[in-house]
Structure formats: structure tokens, C-alpha cells
Amino acid sequence: MGEFEPEPGVPLPPEQKAKADRILAERVTKNGAPTLEHYRRVYAACDLGWPGDEEIRRLYPVAETALSR
């Protein structure tokens, strides 16, 4: 199987979405979820408009507070 290159706005094929969901769940379990502020910084760094807090919560896991290490 070749390298998969996702396109913005195009849903992932089911097998790729399942793989992405597993990786995300592992990372969240290991490191905790990002806060809304983390997502805002990423959107700003990518020069993307902020879709709103509720949309981010709908799409991604969100922690209410950052984990202290």
C-alpha cells in the first residue's frame, strides 16, 4: 500500500479514518488532549480562520485545562 496523502476538505477513506482515530486515541491517552488555546495557536500559525469553540469540540478531543507536567 502506497503513502496516503489526504486532501483538505475531503473525508478520509474508512480504513484511513479508523487508523487516524486509533492514533489520536493513543496520543490523547498518553499525553492528554490539547486545550482550545492550543488549537487556536495552531489555526493562527497556519493562517486559518477560527471555526469556533463548539466546532473544534465537535471535531477534536479538547481538554478544559492543560496537564501540568
DRENBA-314132 format. One record per atom (N, C-alpha, C): residue number from 1; residue in three letters; atom name; x, z, y. Coordinates in Angstrom, 1 decimal. Example, Ala and Ser with C-alpha at 12.3 -4.5 7.8 and 13.67 -1.06 7.14 Angstrom:
<sites>
@i = 1&aa = ALA&at = N&X = 13.2&Z = 7.8&Y = -5.7 .
@i = 1&aa = ALA&at = CA&X = 12.3&Z = 7.8&Y = -4.5 .
@i = 1&aa = ALA&at = C&X = 13.2&Z = 7.8&Y = -3.3 .
@i = 2&aa = SER&at = N&X = 12.8&Z = 7.1&Y = -2.2 .
@i = 2&aa = SER&at = CA&X = 13.7&Z = 7.1&Y = -1.1 .
@i = 2&aa = SER&at = C&X = 12.9&Z = 7.9&Y = 0.0 .
</sites>
This chain:
<sites>
@i = 1&aa = MET&at = N&X = 0.8&Z = 0.0&Y = -1.2 .
@i = 1&aa = MET&at = CA&X = 0.0&Z = 0.0&Y = 0.0 .
@i = 1&aa = MET&at = C&X = 0.9&Z = 0.0&Y = 1.2 .
@i = 2&aa = GLY&at = N&X = 0.6&Z = -0.9&Y = 2.2 .
@i = 2&aa = GLY&at = CA&X = 1.4&Z = -1.0&Y = 3.4 .
@i = 2&aa = GLY&at = C&X = 1.1&Z = 0.1&Y = 4.4 .
@i = 3&aa = GLU&at = N&X = 1.9&Z = 0.1&Y = 5.5 .
@i = 3&aa = GLU&at = CA&X = 1.7&Z = 1.0&Y = 6.5 .
@i = 3&aa = GLU&at = C&X = 0.4&Z = 0.7&Y = 7.3 .
@i = 4&aa = PHE&at = N&X = -0.4&Z = 1.7&Y = 7.5 .
@i = 4&aa = PHE&at = CA&X = -1.7&Z = 1.5&Y = 8.2 .
@i = 4&aa = PHE&at = C&X = -1.5&Z = 1.8&Y = 9.7 .
@i = 5&aa = GLU&at = N&X = -2.0&Z = 0.9&Y = 10.5 .
@i = 5&aa = GLU&at = CA&X = -1.9&Z = 1.1&Y = 11.9 .
@i = 5&aa = GLU&at = C&X = -3.3&Z = 1.1&Y = 12.5 .
@i = 6&aa = PRO&at = N&X = -3.7&Z = 2.3&Y = 12.9 .
@i = 6&aa = PRO&at = CA&X = -5.1&Z = 2.5&Y = 13.5 .
@i = 6&aa = PRO&at = C&X = -5.2&Z = 1.8&Y = 14.8 .
@i = 7&aa = GLU&at = N&X = -6.4&Z = 1.4&Y = 15.2 .
@i = 7&aa = GLU&at = CA&X = -6.7&Z = 0.8&Y = 16.5 .
@i = 7&aa = GLU&at = C&X = -7.6&Z = 1.7&Y = 17.2 .
@i = 8&aa = PRO&at = N&X = -7.4&Z = 1.9&Y = 18.5 .
@i = 8&aa = PRO&at = CA&X = -8.2&Z = 2.8&Y = 19.3 .
@i = 8&aa = PRO&at = C&X = -9.7&Z = 2.3&Y = 19.3 .
@i = 9&aa = GLY&at = N&X = -10.6&Z = 3.3&Y = 19.1 .
@i = 9&aa = GLY&at = CA&X = -12.0&Z = 3.0&Y = 19.1 .
@i = 9&aa = GLY&at = C&X = -12.6&Z = 2.4&Y = 17.8 .
@i = 10&aa = VAL&at = N&X = -11.7&Z = 2.1&Y = 16.8 .
@i = 10&aa = VAL&at = CA&X = -12.1&Z = 1.6&Y = 15.6 .
@i = 10&aa = VAL&at = C&X = -12.1&Z = 2.7&Y = 14.5 .
@i = 11&aa = PRO&at = N&X = -13.2&Z = 3.0&Y = 13.8 .
@i = 11&aa = PRO&at = CA&X = -13.2&Z = 4.0&Y = 12.8 .
@i = 11&aa = PRO&at = C&X = -12.2&Z = 3.7&Y = 11.7 .
@i = 12&aa = LEU&at = N&X = -11.6&Z = 4.8&Y = 11.2 .
@i = 12&aa = LEU&at = CA&X = -10.7&Z = 4.7&Y = 10.1 .
@i = 12&aa = LEU&at = C&X = -11.4&Z = 4.3&Y = 8.8 .
@i = 13&aa = PRO&at = N&X = -10.8&Z = 3.5&Y = 8.0 .
@i = 13&aa = PRO&at = CA&X = -11.4&Z = 3.3&Y = 6.6 .
@i = 13&aa = PRO&at = C&X = -11.6&Z = 4.7&Y = 5.9 .
@i = 14&aa = PRO&at = N&X = -12.5&Z = 4.8&Y = 5.1 .
@i = 14&aa = PRO&at = CA&X = -12.8&Z = 6.1&Y = 4.4 .
@i = 14&aa = PRO&at = C&X = -11.6&Z = 6.8&Y = 3.8 .
@i = 15&aa = GLU&at = N&X = -10.8&Z = 6.1&Y = 3.1 .
@i = 15&aa = GLU&at = CA&X = -9.6&Z = 6.7&Y = 2.5 .
@i = 15&aa = GLU&at = C&X = -8.6&Z = 7.2&Y = 3.5 .
@i = 16&aa = GLN&at = N&X = -8.4&Z = 6.5&Y = 4.6 .
@i = 16&aa = GLN&at = CA&X = -7.5&Z = 6.9&Y = 5.6 .
@i = 16&aa = GLN&at = C&X = -8.1&Z = 8.1&Y = 6.4 .
@i = 17&aa = LYS&at = N&X = -9.4&Z = 8.1&Y = 6.6 .
@i = 17&aa = LYS&at = CA&X = -10.1&Z = 9.2&Y = 7.3 .
@i = 17&aa = LYS&at = C&X = -9.9&Z = 10.5&Y = 6.5 .
@i = 18&aa = ALA&at = N&X = -10.1&Z = 10.4&Y = 5.1 .
@i = 18&aa = ALA&at = CA&X = -10.0&Z = 11.5&Y = 4.3 .
@i = 18&aa = ALA&at = C&X = -8.6&Z = 12.1&Y = 4.3 .
@i = 19&aa = LYS&at = N&X = -7.6&Z = 11.2&Y = 4.3 .
@i = 19&aa = LYS&at = CA&X = -6.2&Z = 11.6&Y = 4.4 .
@i = 19&aa = LYS&at = C&X = -5.9&Z = 12.3&Y = 5.7 .
@i = 20&aa = ALA&at = N&X = -6.4&Z = 11.7&Y = 6.8 .
@i = 20&aa = ALA&at = CA&X = -6.2&Z = 12.3&Y = 8.1 .
@i = 20&aa = ALA&at = C&X = -6.9&Z = 13.7&Y = 8.2 .
@i = 21&aa = ASP&at = N&X = -8.1&Z = 13.8&Y = 7.7 .
@i = 21&aa = ASP&at = CA&X = -8.8&Z = 15.1&Y = 7.7 .
@i = 21&aa = ASP&at = C&X = -8.0&Z = 16.1&Y = 6.9 .
@i = 22&aa = ARG&at = N&X = -7.4&Z = 15.8&Y = 5.7 .
@i = 22&aa = ARG&at = CA&X = -6.6&Z = 16.7&Y = 4.9 .
@i = 22&aa = ARG&at = C&X = -5.4&Z = 17.2&Y = 5.7 .
@i = 23&aa = ILE&at = N&X = -4.7&Z = 16.2&Y = 6.3 .
@i = 23&aa = ILE&at = CA&X = -3.5&Z = 16.6&Y = 7.1 .
@i = 23&aa = ILE&at = C&X = -3.9&Z = 17.5&Y = 8.2 .
@i = 24&aa = LEU&at = N&X = -4.9&Z = 17.2&Y = 9.0 .
@i = 24&aa = LEU&at = CA&X = -5.4&Z = 18.0&Y = 10.1 .
@i = 24&aa = LEU&at = C&X = -5.7&Z = 19.4&Y = 9.6 .
@i = 25&aa = ALA&at = N&X = -6.5&Z = 19.5&Y = 8.5 .
@i = 25&aa = ALA&at = CA&X = -6.9&Z = 20.9&Y = 8.0 .
@i = 25&aa = ALA&at = C&X = -5.6&Z = 21.7&Y = 7.6 .
@i = 26&aa = GLU&at = N&X = -4.6&Z = 21.0&Y = 7.0 .
@i = 26&aa = GLU&at = CA&X = -3.4&Z = 21.7&Y = 6.6 .
@i = 26&aa = GLU&at = C&X = -2.7&Z = 22.2&Y = 7.9 .
@i = 27&aa = ARG&at = N&X = -2.6&Z = 21.4&Y = 8.9 .
@i = 27&aa = ARG&at = CA&X = -1.9&Z = 21.8&Y = 10.1 .
@i = 27&aa = ARG&at = C&X = -2.6&Z = 22.9&Y = 10.8 .
@i = 28&aa = VAL&at = N&X = -3.9&Z = 22.9&Y = 10.9 .
@i = 28&aa = VAL&at = CA&X = -4.7&Z = 23.9&Y = 11.5 .
@i = 28&aa = VAL&at = C&X = -4.5&Z = 25.2&Y = 10.8 .
@i = 29&aa = THR&at = N&X = -4.6&Z = 25.2&Y = 9.4 .
@i = 29&aa = THR&at = CA&X = -4.4&Z = 26.4&Y = 8.6 .
@i = 29&aa = THR&at = C&X = -3.0&Z = 27.0&Y = 8.8 .
@i = 30&aa = LYS&at = N&X = -2.0&Z = 26.1&Y = 8.9 .
@i = 30&aa = LYS&at = CA&X = -0.6&Z = 26.6&Y = 9.1 .
@i = 30&aa = LYS&at = C&X = -0.3&Z = 27.1&Y = 10.5 .
@i = 31&aa = ASN&at = N&X = -0.8&Z = 26.3&Y = 11.5 .
@i = 31&aa = ASN&at = CA&X = -0.4&Z = 26.6&Y = 12.9 .
@i = 31&aa = ASN&at = C&X = -1.5&Z = 27.0&Y = 13.8 .
@i = 32&aa = GLY&at = N&X = -2.7&Z = 26.9&Y = 13.4 .
@i = 32&aa = GLY&at = CA&X = -3.8&Z = 27.2&Y = 14.3 .
@i = 32&aa = GLY&at = C&X = -4.2&Z = 25.9&Y = 15.0 .
@i = 33&aa = ALA&at = N&X = -5.4&Z = 25.9&Y = 15.6 .
@i = 33&aa = ALA&at = CA&X = -5.9&Z = 24.8&Y = 16.3 .
@i = 33&aa = ALA&at = C&X = -5.4&Z = 24.8&Y = 17.8 .
@i = 34&aa = PRO&at = N&X = -5.3&Z = 23.7&Y = 18.4 .
@i = 34&aa = PRO&at = CA&X = -5.0&Z = 23.7&Y = 19.8 .
@i = 34&aa = PRO&at = C&X = -6.2&Z = 24.2&Y = 20.7 .
@i = 35&aa = THR&at = N&X = -5.9&Z = 24.6&Y = 21.8 .
@i = 35&aa = THR&at = CA&X = -6.9&Z = 25.1&Y = 22.8 .
@i = 35&aa = THR&at = C&X = -7.3&Z = 23.8&Y = 23.6 .
@i = 36&aa = LEU&at = N&X = -8.4&Z = 24.0&Y = 24.4 .
@i = 36&aa = LEU&at = CA&X = -8.8&Z = 22.9&Y = 25.2 .
@i = 36&aa = LEU&at = C&X = -7.7&Z = 22.6&Y = 26.2 .
@i = 37&aa = GLU&at = N&X = -7.0&Z = 23.6&Y = 26.7 .
@i = 37&aa = GLU&at = CA&X = -5.9&Z = 23.3&Y = 27.6 .
@i = 37&aa = GLU&at = C&X = -4.8&Z = 22.4&Y = 27.0 .
@i = 38&aa = HIS&at = N&X = -4.5&Z = 22.6&Y = 25.7 .
@i = 38&aa = HIS&at = CA&X = -3.6&Z = 21.8&Y = 25.1 .
@i = 38&aa = HIS&at = C&X = -4.1&Z = 20.3&Y = 25.0 .
@i = 39&aa = TYR&at = N&X = -5.3&Z = 20.1&Y = 24.7 .
@i = 39&aa = TYR&at = CA&X = -5.9&Z = 18.8&Y = 24.7 .
@i = 39&aa = TYR&at = C&X = -5.9&Z = 18.2&Y = 26.1 .
@i = 40&aa = ARG&at = N&X = -6.2&Z = 19.0&Y = 27.1 .
@i = 40&aa = ARG&at = CA&X = -6.2&Z = 18.4&Y = 28.5 .
@i = 40&aa = ARG&at = C&X = -4.8&Z = 17.9&Y = 28.8 .
@i = 41&aa = ARG&at = N&X = -3.8&Z = 18.6&Y = 28.5 .
@i = 41&aa = ARG&at = CA&X = -2.4&Z = 18.2&Y = 28.8 .
@i = 41&aa = ARG&at = C&X = -2.1&Z = 16.9&Y = 28.0 .
@i = 42&aa = VAL&at = N&X = -2.5&Z = 16.8&Y = 26.8 .
@i = 42&aa = VAL&at = CA&X = -2.2&Z = 15.5&Y = 26.1 .
@i = 42&aa = VAL&at = C&X = -3.0&Z = 14.3&Y = 26.7 .
@i = 43&aa = TYR&at = N&X = -4.2&Z = 14.5&Y = 27.0 .
@i = 43&aa = TYR&at = CA&X = -5.0&Z = 13.5&Y = 27.7 .
@i = 43&aa = TYR&at = C&X = -4.4&Z = 13.1&Y = 29.0 .
@i = 44&aa = ALA&at = N&X = -3.9&Z = 14.1&Y = 29.8 .
@i = 44&aa = ALA&at = CA&X = -3.3&Z = 13.8&Y = 31.1 .
@i = 44&aa = ALA&at = C&X = -2.0&Z = 13.0&Y = 30.9 .
@i = 45&aa = ALA&at = N&X = -1.2&Z = 13.5&Y = 29.9 .
@i = 45&aa = ALA&at = CA&X = 0.1&Z = 12.8&Y = 29.6 .
@i = 45&aa = ALA&at = C&X = -0.1&Z = 11.4&Y = 29.2 .
@i = 46&aa = CYS&at = N&X = -1.2&Z = 11.1&Y = 28.5 .
@i = 46&aa = CYS&at = CA&X = -1.5&Z = 9.7&Y = 28.1 .
@i = 46&aa = CYS&at = C&X = -2.2&Z = 8.9&Y = 29.1 .
@i = 47&aa = ASP&at = N&X = -2.5&Z = 9.6&Y = 30.3 .
@i = 47&aa = ASP&at = CA&X = -3.2&Z = 8.9&Y = 31.4 .
@i = 47&aa = ASP&at = C&X = -4.6&Z = 8.5&Y = 30.9 .
@i = 48&aa = LEU&at = N&X = -5.3&Z = 9.4&Y = 30.2 .
@i = 48&aa = LEU&at = CA&X = -6.6&Z = 9.1&Y = 29.7 .
@i = 48&aa = LEU&at = C&X = -7.6&Z = 10.0&Y = 30.5 .
@i = 49&aa = GLY&at = N&X = -8.8&Z = 9.6&Y = 30.7 .
@i = 49&aa = GLY&at = CA&X = -9.8&Z = 10.4&Y = 31.3 .
@i = 49&aa = GLY&at = C&X = -10.3&Z = 11.5&Y = 30.4 .
@i = 50&aa = TRP&at = N&X = -10.6&Z = 12.6&Y = 30.9 .
@i = 50&aa = TRP&at = CA&X = -11.1&Z = 13.7&Y = 30.1 .
@i = 50&aa = TRP&at = C&X = -12.5&Z = 13.5&Y = 29.7 .
@i = 51&aa = PRO&at = N&X = -12.8&Z = 13.5&Y = 28.4 .
@i = 51&aa = PRO&at = CA&X = -14.2&Z = 13.2&Y = 27.9 .
@i = 51&aa = PRO&at = C&X = -15.1&Z = 14.4&Y = 28.0 .
@i = 52&aa = GLY&at = N&X = -14.6&Z = 15.5&Y = 28.3 .
@i = 52&aa = GLY&at = CA&X = -15.4&Z = 16.7&Y = 28.4 .
@i = 52&aa = GLY&at = C&X = -15.2&Z = 17.7&Y = 27.3 .
@i = 53&aa = ASP&at = N&X = -15.4&Z = 19.0&Y = 27.6 .
@i = 53&aa = ASP&at = CA&X = -15.1&Z = 20.0&Y = 26.6 .
@i = 53&aa = ASP&at = C&X = -15.9&Z = 19.9&Y = 25.3 .
@i = 54&aa = GLU&at = N&X = -17.2&Z = 19.6&Y = 25.5 .
@i = 54&aa = GLU&at = CA&X = -18.0&Z = 19.5&Y = 24.3 .
@i = 54&aa = GLU&at = C&X = -17.7&Z = 18.3&Y = 23.4 .
@i = 55&aa = GLU&at = N&X = -17.3&Z = 17.2&Y = 24.0 .
@i = 55&aa = GLU&at = CA&X = -16.9&Z = 16.1&Y = 23.2 .
@i = 55&aa = GLU&at = C&X = -15.6&Z = 16.4&Y = 22.4 .
@i = 56&aa = ILE&at = N&X = -14.6&Z = 17.1&Y = 23.1 .
@i = 56&aa = ILE&at = CA&X = -13.4&Z = 17.5&Y = 22.4 .
@i = 56&aa = ILE&at = C&X = -13.8&Z = 18.4&Y = 21.2 .
@i = 57&aa = ARG&at = N&X = -14.6&Z = 19.4&Y = 21.5 .
@i = 57&aa = ARG&at = CA&X = -15.0&Z = 20.3&Y = 20.4 .
@i = 57&aa = ARG&at = C&X = -15.7&Z = 19.5&Y = 19.3 .
@i = 58&aa = ARG&at = N&X = -16.5&Z = 18.5&Y = 19.6 .
@i = 58&aa = ARG&at = CA&X = -17.2&Z = 17.7&Y = 18.6 .
@i = 58&aa = ARG&at = C&X = -16.2&Z = 16.9&Y = 17.7 .
@i = 59&aa = LEU&at = N&X = -15.1&Z = 16.4&Y = 18.4 .
@i = 59&aa = LEU&at = CA&X = -14.2&Z = 15.6&Y = 17.7 .
@i = 59&aa = LEU&at = C&X = -13.0&Z = 16.3&Y = 17.0 .
@i = 60&aa = TYR&at = N&X = -12.6&Z = 17.4&Y = 17.5 .
@i = 60&aa = TYR&at = CA&X = -11.4&Z = 18.1&Y = 17.0 .
@i = 60&aa = TYR&at = C&X = -11.6&Z = 19.6&Y = 16.9 .
@i = 61&aa = PRO&at = N&X = -10.7&Z = 20.2&Y = 16.0 .
@i = 61&aa = PRO&at = CA&X = -10.8&Z = 21.7&Y = 16.0 .
@i = 61&aa = PRO&at = C&X = -10.2&Z = 22.2&Y = 17.2 .
@i = 62&aa = VAL&at = N&X = -10.9&Z = 23.3&Y = 17.8 .
@i = 62&aa = VAL&at = CA&X = -10.4&Z = 23.9&Y = 19.0 .
@i = 62&aa = VAL&at = C&X = -10.4&Z = 25.4&Y = 18.9 .
@i = 63&aa = ALA&at = N&X = -9.3&Z = 26.0&Y = 19.3 .
@i = 63&aa = ALA&at = CA&X = -9.1&Z = 27.4&Y = 19.3 .
@i = 63&aa = ALA&at = C&X = -9.6&Z = 27.9&Y = 20.7 .
@i = 64&aa = GLU&at = N&X = -10.2&Z = 29.1&Y = 20.7 .
@i = 64&aa = GLU&at = CA&X = -10.6&Z = 29.6&Y = 22.0 .
@i = 64&aa = GLU&at = C&X = -9.4&Z = 30.2&Y = 22.8 .
@i = 65&aa = THR&at = N&X = -8.5&Z = 30.7&Y = 22.0 .
@i = 65&aa = THR&at = CA&X = -7.2&Z = 31.2&Y = 22.7 .
@i = 65&aa = THR&at = C&X = -6.0&Z = 30.8&Y = 21.8 .
@i = 66&aa = ALA&at = N&X = -4.9&Z = 30.6&Y = 22.5 .
@i = 66&aa = ALA&at = CA&X = -3.7&Z = 30.2&Y = 21.8 .
@i = 66&aa = ALA&at = C&X = -3.2&Z = 31.4&Y = 21.0 .
@i = 67&aa = LEU&at = N&X = -2.6&Z = 31.0&Y = 19.8 .
@i = 67&aa = LEU&at = CA&X = -2.0&Z = 32.0&Y = 19.0 .
@i = 67&aa = LEU&at = C&X = -0.7&Z = 32.5&Y = 19.6 .
@i = 68&aa = SER&at = N&X = -0.4&Z = 33.7&Y = 19.6 .
@i = 68&aa = SER&at = CA&X = 0.8&Z = 34.2&Y = 20.1 .
@i = 68&aa = SER&at = C&X = 1.8&Z = 34.4&Y = 18.9 .
@i = 69&aa = ARG&at = N&X = 3.0&Z = 33.9&Y = 19.1 .
@i = 69&aa = ARG&at = CA&X = 4.0&Z = 34.0&Y = 18.0 .
@i = 69&aa = ARG&at = C&X = 5.1&Z = 34.8&Y = 18.4 .
</sites>
